[in-house]
Amino acid sequence: YPNRYHFLYAVSRALVAGDTTLLKTAHLMLKYLSICQQKDGSFGSRRKVNRRDKLQSSVYALLAMLNFSESGLYV
């Protein structure tokens, strides 16, 4: 099930694959991820989406962050 981090993950995968079309937007996405990260390192979804599931949200968000860093982007 997609959540708020699914699109960011998809963009990060495109960057890793060599697509630089969304490079400028990716910087904003990475900043957004750093703002959304909770104190314990996890990420949460909205209540209506997967009942605030931390696991799926954290996996998408952390993989997006890893992919962004692999593409040379850092906060």
N, C-alpha and C positions, 0 to 999 in steps of 0.2 A: 504494500500500500504506500503510495507516495505521501510525503509530508513536506514540511517547509524546507527541508534540506535536500530533497530529491533533485530539484533543478540545479542546485549548486554543485552537487555531485556529478550530474550529467555534464555540466559546463567544464568541470575540472577534468573529466575523462576526455573531453574533446581537446583540451589543451595538451594533455599528455600525448594524445594521438597526433599532435602537430597543428591543429587548427588554432590560429591566432586571432580570429575574427573578434572574439569577445575578451581579448586581453585587458583592455581598459576596464571593462565591467568586472572582470575577475578580481581586480584589485579591490573594488568596492565589496564584492562578495566575501573576500577573505577578511576584510575589516568587519563586515557584518557577523561573520562566524566568530571572530574574537570577542565581539560584544555579547553575543548570545551564549557563549560558553559559561556554564555555571561554576561556582567556586570549587566543586568537586571534580571538575573536568568534563562533566557530562553535558548533554544537550537535551532539551525537552520539547515535546510537540504540544500543540494546543489541546485543550480538553476535548474538543469535538473530534479531533483527529487522533485516533488510536488511544484515547483516554490518557493523554500525557505520557505516552510510552517513551521512556528514556533510552531504551536499548536501540531501537531502530533509528531514532533521531541521532544518537551518539555515533552509531556506525556510519550513517550517511555523512554527517558533519566531519568526523575525523578522517574518513577516507577522502573527502573533498579537500581538507586541509593538507593531507599528505600529497595528493595529486597536485595541488597548487604549488607546494614547495618543490616537488619534482620538476615542475615547469619553471622554477626559478622565481616564484613569487613568495614573499614573506611579509608578515605584518610589521 
